[in-house]
Amino acid sequence: METIFISANNGGLEIYKGVGNLIAGNIKTAKTFKYVMDTHGIDTDTHEIYTTSSMDFADEEGFDHYDDARILMEE
């Protein structure tokens, strides 16, 4: 099973399956995030999911607040 990486970029989220394998970018809503996760069979209970440091500094990646990317992901 591949490791999943989630990062913040340009005010949206990006999801990677494995290192450098972008499967979706510019995700700006929780509904779209869930759709991509479901479509690619990514299960938060069974996959190893990591966030990149951009998630900790989302305000430097186009979000209004440093925590906004995590809030979007967790919704």
HELIX and SHEET records of a PDB file:
HELIX    1   1 ALA A   30  THR A   39  1                                  10    
HELIX    2   2 SER A   53  MET A   55  5                                   3    
HELIX    3   3 ALA A   58  GLU A   61  5                                   4    
HELIX    4   4 ASP A   68  GLU A   74  1                                   7    
SHEET    1   A 4 LEU A  22  ILE A  27  0                                        
SHEET    2   A 4 GLY A  12  LYS A  17 -1                                        
SHEET    3   A 4 ILE A   4  ASN A   9 -1                                        
SHEET    4   A 4 ILE A  49  THR A  51  1                                        
END                                                                             
